[in-house]
Amino acid sequence: MSNLISGFELAKRNNEKKALAMIVDGTAMDLSSMVSETTQAEFITKEHPKALEITRHTTAHIMAQALQTLWPNTKLAIGPVIENGFYYDILSDHQITPDDFEKIEKQMREIIKADYKITREVISKADALKMFEKMDEPFKVELISDLDVKEVSIYRHEDKFMDLCRGPHLPKTGSASTHFKIMKIAGAYWRGDSSRQMLQRIYATSWFTKEDLEGYLHNLEEAEKRDHRKIAKEMDLFHMQEESPGCIFWHPKGWTMYNVLKEYVKQRIQHDGYVEVCTPQLVDRTLWEASGHWEKYREHMFIAESEGRILAVKPMNCPGAIQIFKQGIKSYRDLPLRMAEFGYCHRNEASGSLYGTMRVRGFTQDDAHIFCTPDQINSETKKFCILLKKIYRDLGFDSFSVKFSDRPEKRTGSDEIWDKAEDLLKKATEEAGLEYTLNKGEGAFYGPKLEFVLKDKLGRDWQCGTLQVDFQLPVKLGAWYTAENGKKCHPIMLHRAVLGSLERFIGILIEHYAGHFPLWLAPVQVIFATITNDFDGYATEIANLFTKHGLRVETDLRAEKISYKIREHALEKTPIIAVIGANEVQNRSLTLRYADGKQETMSVDEALKQLTVKCQLPKID
């Protein structure tokens, strides 16, 4: 039987001098962990994808220690790693403000400089309760009490600090990066329950290099400038107000853009063999009970009552699609049936989670349901991925990553069904030539799914498209087709979306392009601005001509200086400003000023010829 050695010794044997932690049998572990001397470990250095996460986790503990050093009565709640950083929730008699950030950061650097050894201890649940009760840490006591375990792990920074944690962590505080910054302070209810205590949540970010930190902070500044709500106001696209929380008031320009995007997707899917349907907004609860949504999704539904019946405003379109499929007898020859719906849905999202068009209560999905046989899952997955790539390319996203989300804890159906669904989707994904990462436990309650993640011009990830394999809903709702052998079979249902929702995707596009949309998508493509009112007639004539040829144009005939008009329309992100003065009228020409500052003069006929091509929807191939 092999002897046990620490991760430190194992790293030394393997000459891994820069190791921060290790991965054994798929699990990240501290170097202080004891393992068999024959263990095959993957060592985590700064270059490893998990290194930054572990560093941030340790830095969260360092921040907690700094807070308790500065304000000893501070009680610790939780301090998880999040995207680009971490936070810690605390209860303190000191109200932390941005004026305290520098003081906290200074104390954190002192702790890193002290280079305290970080050790992990596994103790009984009973001993942990006694320990944290003695330390007067009520939130830790509650967390431990709720754990269905016999033992818990704690981490110490020598005798200076202790915290409840699963880990892993760095071997010492001195291994943590000093390139961090406290970002903001916010309020957070303990365990997200508004009836519980309000805690202070301190957000911070941490990076391995100064350049990475500065780059992240620069992107944050740029993201603030690109905030879709701010740009939408400048461009007069939409607004939102308290009387209709989570719903959008689309203005003419915004609604134009919405419909252009919708029309483009329609042309794409029609070319790909989809038929379009529309299902009701209000559906009796009995259908939602039969589908399983009432049990799994009831809290997110808006409910209406009429004549003693309870109706739900639809949060998704799939049960309705099955009702259409069930009309008339279907044969295997009818499959695959690709049924698309731009369905307007409502979900009762918490008011605190609402955010511009990114998180709303009313939204339109570019939804579709593909009814197929098991043998058609592979070909339909490949076909969908090709469609998705084309749409993302035309919208300015050249690449995407894929996550495979398997069975969640709350689900319907047997493990046998889930095994089959997951195996088929994995095989289809691999045959489609897609690499993916596992997004464990994040599948829909009825089946596994692929999530397609875009990266915008600031490097931020946006999960947009989905493809879900569903063996269960067609069975529950009694959908069937006649197989080649004459037997009745339930179809497989592929739920899929490319954009996700039009509202959210428009928000993503606004921030991706900072409002400077591709010409085909811009709500107003050309503005005709006159130098003086003497040229209004010519401007109106040419604008009408362009409109007849399908371009989206406006005129600016105000008695304002042309410099003022140009500046105003530039702020509104109008892609082309056609400046009209005496020369243009005399020569029947246009001087076109582009968003990048370039300018050229050409005849009306040539301008119309060029712009008619440039302003069209992308070619459907």
C-alpha positions as CSV (number, residue, x, y, z in Angstrom):
1,M,0.0,0.0,0.0
2,S,1.5,3.4,-1.0
3,N,2.3,6.0,1.6
4,L,0.6,9.4,1.9
5,I,2.4,12.6,1.0
6,S,1.4,16.2,0.8
7,G,0.8,18.1,-2.4
8,F,3.9,20.2,-1.6
9,E,6.0,17.0,-1.7
10,L,4.3,15.8,-4.8
11,A,5.0,19.1,-6.6
12,K,8.6,19.0,-5.5
13,R,9.0,15.5,-6.9
14,N,7.6,16.7,-10.2
15,N,9.8,19.8,-10.2
16,E,6.7,22.1,-10.1
17,K,8.3,25.0,-8.3
18,K,5.5,27.4,-9.2
19,A,2.6,25.2,-8.2
20,L,-0.3,27.0,-6.4
21,A,-2.7,24.1,-6.1
22,M,-3.4,20.8,-7.8
23,I,-6.1,18.8,-9.5
24,V,-6.6,15.2,-8.5
25,D,-9.3,13.1,-10.1
26,G,-10.9,16.2,-11.5
27,T,-11.1,18.0,-8.1
28,A,-9.0,21.1,-7.3
29,M,-7.1,20.7,-4.0
30,D,-4.7,22.6,-1.7
31,L,-1.1,21.6,-1.9
32,S,-1.3,20.9,1.8
33,S,-3.7,18.0,1.0
34,M,-2.4,14.5,1.7
35,V,-2.5,12.1,-1.3
36,S,-1.0,8.8,-2.3
37,E,2.6,9.1,-3.4
38,T,1.6,7.4,-6.6
39,T,-1.1,10.1,-7.4
40,Q,-1.1,11.6,-10.9
41,A,-1.8,15.2,-10.2
42,E,-2.3,18.2,-12.5
43,F,-0.5,21.2,-11.0
44,I,-2.1,24.6,-11.1
45,T,0.3,27.5,-11.8
46,K,-0.5,31.1,-12.7
47,E,-0.9,30.1,-16.3
48,H,-3.6,27.5,-15.5
49,P,-7.3,28.4,-16.2
50,K,-8.3,27.8,-12.6
51,A,-5.4,29.7,-11.0
52,L,-7.2,33.1,-11.0
53,E,-10.3,31.7,-9.4
54,I,-8.2,30.2,-6.5
55,T,-6.3,33.4,-6.1
56,R,-9.5,35.4,-6.0
57,H,-10.9,33.0,-3.4
58,T,-7.9,33.5,-1.2
59,T,-8.0,37.3,-1.7
60,A,-11.6,37.3,-0.5
61,H,-10.4,35.7,2.7
62,I,-7.6,38.3,2.9
63,M,-10.2,41.1,2.5
64,A,-12.3,39.5,5.3
65,Q,-9.3,39.5,7.5
66,A,-8.6,43.1,6.7
67,L,-12.2,44.1,7.5
68,Q,-12.0,42.3,10.9
69,T,-8.6,43.9,11.7
70,L,-9.9,47.4,11.0
71,W,-13.4,46.9,12.6
72,P,-13.2,44.0,15.0
73,N,-16.9,43.7,15.5
74,T,-17.4,42.7,11.9
75,K,-19.4,39.5,11.4
76,L,-18.7,37.4,8.3
77,A,-21.4,35.9,6.1
78,I,-20.2,34.6,2.7
79,G,-17.4,35.5,0.3
80,P,-17.7,33.7,-3.1
81,V,-15.7,34.2,-6.3
82,I,-17.7,35.7,-9.1
83,E,-17.0,36.7,-12.7
84,N,-13.9,39.0,-12.7
85,G,-13.6,39.1,-8.9
86,F,-15.3,38.3,-5.6
87,Y,-17.4,39.8,-2.9
88,Y,-17.8,39.4,0.9
89,D,-21.1,40.0,2.8
90,I,-20.6,41.3,6.3
91,L,-22.5,42.8,9.2
92,S,-20.6,45.6,10.9
93,D,-21.4,48.5,13.2
94,H,-19.2,50.5,10.8
95,Q,-20.9,51.7,7.6
96,I,-18.3,51.2,4.9
97,T,-18.2,53.9,2.2
98,P,-15.9,54.4,-0.8
99,D,-13.7,56.6,1.4
100,D,-12.8,53.4,3.3
101,F,-11.6,51.5,0.2
102,E,-8.0,52.7,0.2
103,K,-7.7,51.9,3.9
104,I,-9.0,48.3,3.4
105,E,-6.7,47.8,0.4
106,K,-3.7,49.0,2.4
107,Q,-4.6,46.5,5.2
108,M,-4.9,43.7,2.6
109,R,-1.5,44.5,1.2
110,E,-0.1,44.3,4.8
111,I,-1.6,40.8,5.1
112,I,-0.1,39.7,1.8
113,K,3.3,41.1,2.8
114,A,3.1,39.2,6.1
115,D,3.0,36.0,4.1
116,Y,0.9,34.0,6.6
117,K,0.8,30.3,6.1
118,I,-2.6,29.1,5.0
119,T,-3.7,25.8,6.5
120,R,-6.8,23.7,6.1
121,E,-8.3,21.7,8.9
122,V,-11.2,19.2,8.8
123,I,-13.2,19.2,12.1
124,S,-16.5,17.7,13.2
125,K,-19.6,19.7,12.7
126,A,-20.2,19.8,16.4
127,D,-16.7,21.2,17.1
128,A,-17.2,23.8,14.3
129,L,-20.5,25.0,15.8
130,K,-18.9,25.4,19.2
131,M,-15.9,27.2,17.6
132,F,-17.9,29.7,15.6
133,E,-20.4,30.2,18.5
134,K,-17.5,31.2,20.7
135,M,-16.2,33.5,18.0
136,D,-19.7,35.1,17.9
137,E,-20.1,34.4,14.1
138,P,-23.9,33.9,13.8
139,F,-23.9,33.5,10.0
140,K,-21.3,30.8,10.0
141,V,-23.2,29.0,12.8
142,E,-26.3,29.1,10.7
143,L,-24.5,27.8,7.6
144,I,-22.9,25.0,9.5
145,S,-26.2,24.0,11.1
146,D,-27.9,23.7,7.7
147,L,-25.2,21.4,6.3
148,D,-26.1,17.7,6.2
149,V,-22.5,16.6,6.9
150,K,-20.5,15.2,9.8
151,E,-17.4,17.2,9.1
152,V,-16.5,20.7,7.8
153,S,-13.3,22.3,6.7
154,I,-11.9,25.6,8.0
155,Y,-8.9,27.7,6.8
156,R,-6.5,29.6,9.0
157,H,-4.0,32.4,8.3
158,E,-1.8,31.1,11.1
159,D,-3.3,32.4,14.3
160,K,-4.5,35.7,12.8
161,F,-7.7,34.7,10.9
162,M,-10.1,31.7,10.5
163,D,-13.0,31.1,8.1
164,L,-15.4,28.3,7.2
165,C,-14.6,27.2,3.6
166,R,-14.4,24.3,1.2
167,G,-11.4,25.7,-0.5
168,P,-9.1,25.2,-2.2
169,H,-6.8,28.1,-1.3
170,L,-3.2,29.3,-2.0
171,P,-0.5,27.9,0.3
172,K,0.2,31.4,1.9
173,T,-1.2,34.9,1.8
174,G,2.0,36.1,0.1
175,S,1.1,34.0,-3.0
176,A,-1.9,36.2,-3.6
177,S,-1.7,39.0,-6.2
178,T,-1.4,42.6,-5.1
179,H,-3.1,43.7,-8.3
180,F,-6.6,44.1,-6.8
181,K,-9.1,46.8,-6.3
182,I,-12.2,47.2,-4.2
183,M,-15.0,48.3,-6.7
184,K,-18.2,49.1,-4.8
185,I,-20.3,48.6,-1.7
186,A,-23.9,47.4,-1.9
187,G,-26.7,46.1,0.3
188,A,-27.7,42.4,0.3
189,Y,-30.2,40.6,2.4
190,W,-28.9,37.6,4.2
191,R,-29.6,34.5,2.0
192,G,-31.5,36.8,-0.4
193,D,-34.4,36.9,2.0
194,S,-35.9,40.4,2.4
195,S,-37.2,39.5,5.9
196,R,-33.6,38.8,7.1
197,Q,-30.8,41.2,8.0
198,M,-29.5,43.7,5.5
199,L,-25.7,43.1,5.1
200,Q,-23.0,45.1,3.5
201,R,-21.6,43.5,0.3
202,I,-18.1,44.6,-0.7
203,Y,-17.2,43.9,-4.3
204,A,-13.6,43.6,-5.5
205,T,-11.6,42.5,-8.5
206,S,-8.2,40.8,-8.6
207,W,-5.7,40.0,-11.4
208,F,-2.2,38.5,-11.8
209,T,-0.7,41.5,-13.5
210,K,-1.0,45.3,-13.4
211,E,-1.7,45.3,-17.1
212,D,-4.6,42.9,-16.6
213,L,-6.1,45.0,-13.8
214,E,-5.7,48.3,-15.7
215,G,-7.2,46.6,-18.8
216,Y,-10.2,45.4,-16.8
217,L,-10.7,48.9,-15.3
218,H,-10.5,50.5,-18.7
219,N,-13.1,48.1,-20.1
220,L,-15.4,48.9,-17.2
221,E,-15.1,52.6,-18.1
222,E,-15.7,51.8,-21.7
223,A,-18.7,49.6,-20.7
224,E,-20.2,52.5,-18.8
225,K,-19.9,54.6,-21.9
226,R,-21.6,51.8,-23.9
227,D,-24.4,51.3,-21.4
228,H,-27.3,50.4,-23.6
229,R,-29.7,52.4,-21.5
230,K,-27.6,55.6,-21.9
231,I,-27.1,55.1,-25.6
232,A,-30.8,54.2,-26.2
233,K,-31.7,57.6,-24.6
234,E,-29.2,59.4,-26.9
235,M,-30.5,57.7,-29.9
236,D,-34.2,57.9,-28.8
237,L,-34.7,54.1,-29.1
238,F,-36.8,53.2,-26.1
239,H,-37.6,54.0,-22.5
240,M,-38.8,52.1,-19.4
241,Q,-40.9,53.4,-16.5
242,E,-42.2,52.3,-13.2
243,E,-45.8,51.9,-14.3
244,S,-44.8,48.9,-16.4
245,P,-41.8,47.4,-14.6
246,G,-39.6,45.1,-16.7
247,C,-41.4,46.1,-20.0
248,I,-40.2,48.3,-22.8
249,F,-41.8,51.4,-24.4
250,W,-40.3,51.2,-27.9
251,H,-39.9,54.5,-29.7
252,P,-40.1,54.8,-33.5
253,K,-36.4,54.4,-34.1
254,G,-36.0,51.5,-31.6
255,W,-39.1,49.7,-33.0
256,T,-37.7,50.1,-36.5
257,M,-34.5,48.4,-35.5
258,Y,-36.4,45.7,-33.6
259,N,-38.4,44.9,-36.8
260,V,-35.3,45.0,-39.1
261,L,-33.6,42.5,-36.8
262,K,-36.8,40.3,-36.7
263,E,-37.2,40.5,-40.5
264,Y,-33.6,39.4,-41.0
265,V,-34.0,36.4,-38.7
266,K,-37.3,35.6,-40.4
267,Q,-35.6,35.5,-43.8
268,R,-32.8,33.3,-42.4
269,I,-35.1,30.7,-40.9
270,Q,-37.5,30.6,-43.9
271,H,-34.5,29.9,-46.1
272,D,-33.6,27.1,-43.6
273,G,-37.0,25.3,-43.9
274,Y,-38.9,26.7,-40.9
275,V,-42.7,27.4,-40.8
276,E,-43.8,30.3,-38.6
277,V,-46.7,30.0,-36.1
278,C,-48.2,32.1,-33.3
279,T,-49.7,30.7,-30.1
280,P,-52.0,32.4,-27.4
281,Q,-50.8,34.6,-24.6
282,L,-53.3,33.2,-22.1
283,V,-53.4,29.5,-21.5
284,D,-55.4,27.5,-18.9
285,R,-53.4,26.2,-15.9
286,T,-54.4,22.6,-16.9
287,L,-52.0,22.7,-19.8
288,W,-49.2,24.1,-17.7
289,E,-49.9,21.3,-15.1
290,A,-49.8,18.7,-17.8
291,S,-46.5,20.0,-19.2
292,G,-44.9,20.2,-15.8
293,H,-44.3,23.9,-15.9
294,W,-46.9,24.6,-13.2
295,E,-44.9,22.5,-10.7
296,K,-41.4,23.7,-11.8
297,Y,-42.1,27.2,-12.9
298,R,-45.2,28.5,-11.2
299,E,-43.4,31.2,-9.2
300,H,-42.3,32.9,-12.4
301,M,-45.7,33.0,-14.0
302,F,-48.2,35.8,-14.1
303,I,-51.7,34.6,-13.3
304,A,-55.1,35.8,-14.5
305,E,-58.6,34.7,-13.6
306,S,-61.7,34.7,-15.7
307,E,-65.1,33.0,-15.1
308,G,-63.7,30.8,-12.4
309,R,-60.7,29.6,-14.6
310,I,-57.1,30.2,-13.7
311,L,-55.0,31.2,-16.7
312,A,-51.3,31.8,-17.0
313,V,-49.7,34.4,-19.2
314,K,-47.2,32.2,-21.1
315,P,-43.6,32.3,-19.9
316,M,-42.5,30.1,-22.8
317,N,-43.9,28.9,-26.1
318,C,-43.3,25.1,-26.1
319,P,-46.6,23.7,-24.9
320,G,-48.4,25.9,-27.5
321,A,-46.2,24.5,-30.3
322,I,-47.2,21.0,-29.3
323,Q,-50.8,21.9,-29.6
324,I,-50.3,22.9,-33.2
325,F,-48.3,19.8,-33.9
326,K,-51.1,17.6,-32.6
327,Q,-53.6,19.0,-35.1
328,G,-54.0,16.3,-37.8
329,I,-52.2,13.0,-38.1
330,K,-48.4,13.3,-38.6
331,S,-46.3,10.8,-40.4
332,Y,-42.5,10.1,-40.2
333,R,-42.5,11.7,-43.7
334,D,-43.5,15.0,-42.1
335,L,-40.4,15.1,-39.9
336,P,-38.3,17.0,-39.2
337,L,-40.9,19.7,-38.7
338,R,-39.2,23.0,-37.9
339,M,-41.8,25.3,-36.2
340,A,-40.7,28.9,-35.4
341,E,-42.5,31.4,-33.3
342,F,-41.5,35.0,-32.3
343,G,-43.5,34.4,-29.1
344,Y,-44.1,37.3,-26.7
345,C,-43.6,35.9,-23.2
346,H,-43.8,37.2,-19.7
347,R,-41.9,36.0,-16.6
348,N,-42.3,37.3,-13.1
349,E,-38.6,38.2,-12.5
350,A,-37.8,39.8,-9.1
351,S,-37.9,43.6,-9.4
352,G,-34.3,43.8,-8.1
353,S,-33.0,41.8,-10.9
354,L,-34.5,43.9,-13.7
355,Y,-31.9,45.7,-15.8
356,G,-32.7,47.7,-19.0
357,T,-33.4,45.3,-21.9
358,M,-31.0,42.7,-20.5
359,R,-33.4,41.4,-17.8
360,V,-37.1,42.1,-18.4
361,R,-40.5,40.7,-17.7
362,G,-41.9,41.0,-21.2
363,F,-39.8,39.8,-24.1
364,T,-40.0,38.1,-27.5
365,Q,-38.0,34.9,-28.1
366,D,-36.8,34.0,-31.5
367,D,-38.1,30.6,-30.6
368,A,-38.4,27.4,-32.6
369,H,-39.3,23.8,-31.9
370,I,-38.0,21.0,-34.1
371,F,-40.1,17.8,-34.0
372,C,-37.9,15.0,-35.2
373,T,-37.0,11.3,-34.8
374,P,-34.0,10.2,-32.7
375,D,-32.1,9.5,-35.9
376,Q,-32.5,13.1,-37.0
377,I,-31.1,14.7,-33.8
378,N,-27.5,14.7,-35.3
379,S,-28.4,16.3,-38.6
380,E,-30.7,18.9,-37.0
381,T,-28.1,19.9,-34.5
382,K,-25.5,20.3,-37.3
383,K,-28.0,22.3,-39.4
384,F,-28.9,24.5,-36.5
385,C,-25.2,25.2,-35.7
386,I,-24.6,26.3,-39.3
387,L,-27.6,28.7,-39.1
388,L,-26.5,30.1,-35.8
389,K,-23.0,30.7,-37.2
390,K,-24.3,32.6,-40.2
391,I,-26.6,34.8,-38.0
392,Y,-23.9,35.6,-35.5
393,R,-21.4,36.4,-38.3
394,D,-23.9,38.9,-39.9
395,L,-24.4,40.5,-36.6
396,G,-20.7,41.1,-36.0
397,F,-19.8,38.0,-33.8
398,D,-17.2,35.9,-35.6
399,S,-16.9,33.2,-32.9
400,F,-18.7,31.7,-29.9
401,S,-18.1,29.1,-27.2
402,V,-20.4,26.3,-26.2
403,K,-21.5,25.0,-22.8
404,F,-23.1,21.6,-22.3
405,S,-25.6,21.8,-19.5
406,D,-26.6,18.4,-18.1
407,R,-29.4,17.3,-15.7
408,P,-30.4,19.8,-12.9
409,E,-31.4,18.8,-9.4
410,K,-35.0,19.8,-10.0
411,R,-36.1,17.8,-13.1
412,T,-38.7,15.5,-14.5
413,G,-38.2,12.1,-16.1
414,S,-36.2,9.0,-15.2
415,D,-32.4,8.8,-15.2
416,E,-32.7,6.4,-18.1
417,I,-34.3,9.1,-20.2
418,W,-31.8,11.7,-19.1
419,D,-28.9,9.3,-19.9
420,K,-30.2,8.8,-23.5
421,A,-30.9,12.5,-24.1
422,E,-27.5,13.6,-22.8
423,D,-25.7,10.9,-24.8
424,L,-27.5,11.8,-28.0
425,L,-26.8,15.5,-27.6
426,K,-23.2,15.0,-26.8
427,K,-22.7,12.8,-29.9
428,A,-24.5,15.4,-32.1
429,T,-22.4,18.2,-30.7
430,E,-19.2,16.3,-31.3
431,E,-20.3,15.4,-34.8
432,A,-21.1,19.1,-35.5
433,G,-17.4,19.8,-34.8
434,L,-18.1,21.9,-31.7
435,E,-15.9,21.9,-28.6
436,Y,-17.7,22.4,-25.4
437,T,-17.2,22.8,-21.6
438,L,-19.5,21.1,-19.1
439,N,-22.0,23.4,-17.3
440,K,-22.9,20.9,-14.6
441,G,-26.5,20.8,-13.4
442,E,-27.7,23.7,-15.5
443,G,-29.9,21.9,-18.0
444,A,-33.7,22.6,-18.4
445,F,-35.9,20.6,-16.1
446,Y,-37.0,18.5,-19.0
447,G,-33.7,17.9,-20.9
448,P,-30.0,18.8,-21.4
449,K,-29.0,21.8,-23.5
450,L,-26.3,23.5,-25.4
451,E,-25.6,27.2,-24.5
452,F,-23.9,29.3,-27.1
453,V,-21.9,32.2,-25.6
454,L,-20.8,35.3,-27.6
455,K,-17.9,37.5,-26.8
456,D,-18.4,41.3,-27.4
457,K,-15.9,43.9,-28.3
458,L,-15.0,44.4,-24.7
459,G,-14.4,40.7,-24.2
460,R,-17.5,40.2,-22.2
461,D,-19.4,36.9,-22.5
462,W,-23.1,36.8,-23.4
463,Q,-25.1,33.6,-23.3
464,C,-27.6,33.9,-26.2
465,G,-28.4,30.8,-28.2
466,T,-29.7,27.5,-26.9
467,L,-30.5,24.0,-28.2
468,Q,-32.4,21.7,-25.8
469,V,-33.2,18.0,-26.3
470,D,-36.6,17.1,-24.9
471,F,-37.9,13.5,-24.8
472,Q,-40.5,14.3,-22.2
473,L,-42.9,17.1,-23.2
474,P,-44.2,15.4,-26.4
475,V,-45.0,12.3,-24.2
476,K,-46.7,14.4,-21.5
477,L,-48.8,16.3,-23.9
478,G,-49.7,13.4,-26.2
479,A,-47.9,14.3,-29.4
480,W,-47.2,11.4,-31.7
481,Y,-46.5,10.5,-35.3
482,T,-46.9,7.3,-37.4
483,A,-43.6,5.6,-37.9
484,E,-42.6,3.7,-41.1
485,N,-43.7,0.5,-39.5
486,G,-47.1,1.9,-38.8
487,K,-46.6,2.2,-35.0
488,K,-47.4,5.4,-33.0
489,C,-44.2,7.1,-31.8
490,H,-43.6,10.2,-29.7
491,P,-41.4,12.8,-31.6
492,I,-38.2,14.2,-30.0
493,M,-38.6,18.0,-29.5
494,L,-35.6,20.2,-30.0
495,H,-36.1,23.6,-28.4
496,R,-33.8,26.2,-30.0
497,A,-33.2,29.9,-30.1
498,V,-30.4,31.9,-31.7
499,L,-30.7,35.4,-30.2
500,G,-32.5,34.3,-27.0
501,S,-34.7,37.3,-26.9
502,L,-34.9,40.2,-29.2
503,E,-35.0,42.7,-26.4
504,R,-31.8,41.4,-24.7
505,F,-30.0,40.9,-27.9
506,I,-30.7,44.5,-29.0
507,G,-29.2,45.6,-25.7
508,I,-26.1,43.4,-26.4
509,L,-25.8,44.9,-29.9
510,I,-26.1,48.5,-28.6
511,E,-23.1,47.9,-26.2
512,H,-21.2,45.8,-28.7
513,Y,-21.3,48.5,-31.4
514,A,-21.6,51.5,-28.9
515,G,-24.6,52.5,-31.0
516,H,-22.7,52.6,-34.3
517,F,-24.6,49.8,-35.9
518,P,-24.0,48.2,-39.3
519,L,-25.7,50.2,-42.0
520,W,-28.3,47.6,-42.7
521,L,-29.4,47.6,-39.0
522,A,-29.2,51.3,-38.2
523,P,-32.7,52.7,-37.5
524,V,-32.0,55.8,-39.6
525,Q,-29.5,55.1,-42.4
526,V,-29.2,58.6,-43.9
527,I,-30.1,62.0,-42.6
528,F,-30.4,64.9,-45.2
529,A,-29.3,68.1,-43.5
530,T,-29.6,71.4,-45.3
531,I,-27.1,74.3,-44.8
532,T,-29.9,76.8,-45.1
533,N,-33.7,76.6,-45.7
534,D,-33.2,77.6,-49.3
535,F,-32.3,74.0,-50.0
536,D,-35.2,72.3,-48.2
537,G,-37.1,71.5,-51.4
538,Y,-34.1,69.6,-52.9
539,A,-33.5,67.7,-49.6
540,T,-37.1,66.6,-49.4
541,E,-37.1,65.5,-53.1
542,I,-34.0,63.4,-52.7
543,A,-35.2,62.0,-49.3
544,N,-38.4,60.8,-50.9
545,L,-36.4,59.2,-53.8
546,F,-34.3,57.3,-51.3
547,T,-37.3,56.2,-49.3
548,K,-39.0,54.8,-52.5
549,H,-35.9,52.6,-52.9
550,G,-36.3,51.2,-49.4
551,L,-33.7,53.3,-47.5
552,R,-34.6,54.6,-44.0
553,V,-34.0,58.3,-44.2
554,E,-34.9,61.5,-42.4
555,T,-34.5,65.2,-43.2
556,D,-33.2,68.0,-40.9
557,L,-34.7,71.2,-42.2
558,R,-34.3,73.2,-39.0
559,A,-33.0,76.8,-39.2
560,E,-29.8,75.8,-37.3
561,K,-26.1,76.0,-38.3
562,I,-25.0,73.0,-40.2
563,S,-22.1,72.4,-37.7
564,Y,-24.8,72.1,-35.0
565,K,-26.8,69.6,-37.0
566,I,-23.8,67.5,-37.8
567,R,-22.7,67.4,-34.2
568,E,-26.2,66.5,-33.0
569,H,-26.6,63.7,-35.5
570,A,-23.1,62.4,-34.8
571,L,-24.1,62.1,-31.1
572,E,-27.3,60.2,-32.2
573,K,-24.9,57.8,-34.1
574,T,-26.5,58.4,-37.5
575,P,-24.2,56.5,-39.9
576,I,-24.5,58.9,-42.9
577,I,-25.2,62.6,-42.9
578,A,-25.9,64.0,-46.4
579,V,-25.0,67.7,-46.3
580,I,-26.9,69.8,-48.8
581,G,-25.9,73.3,-49.9
582,A,-25.7,75.3,-53.1
583,N,-23.1,73.1,-54.8
584,E,-25.2,70.0,-54.2
585,V,-28.3,71.5,-55.6
586,Q,-26.5,73.0,-58.6
587,N,-24.7,69.7,-59.5
588,R,-27.5,67.4,-58.3
589,S,-25.1,65.7,-56.0
590,L,-24.7,64.8,-52.3
591,T,-21.9,65.3,-49.9
592,L,-21.9,62.3,-47.6
593,R,-20.3,62.5,-44.2
594,Y,-19.7,59.1,-42.5
595,A,-19.6,58.2,-38.8
596,D,-15.8,57.8,-39.0
597,G,-15.3,61.4,-40.2
598,K,-14.7,60.6,-43.8
599,Q,-16.5,62.6,-46.5
600,E,-17.1,62.3,-50.2
601,T,-19.2,64.0,-52.8
602,M,-21.0,62.1,-55.6
603,S,-24.0,62.4,-57.9
604,V,-27.4,61.5,-56.5
605,D,-27.7,58.5,-58.9
606,E,-24.3,57.1,-57.8
607,A,-25.1,57.7,-54.1
608,L,-28.5,55.9,-54.5
609,K,-26.9,53.0,-56.4
610,Q,-24.2,52.5,-53.7
611,L,-26.3,53.0,-50.7
612,T,-29.2,50.8,-52.0
613,V,-26.7,47.9,-51.9
614,K,-25.0,48.8,-48.7
615,C,-28.2,49.3,-46.7
616,Q,-29.8,46.0,-47.7
617,L,-30.2,43.1,-45.3
618,P,-27.2,40.7,-45.4
619,K,-27.4,38.3,-48.3
620,I,-29.1,35.0,-47.3
621,D,-26.9,32.1,-48.4
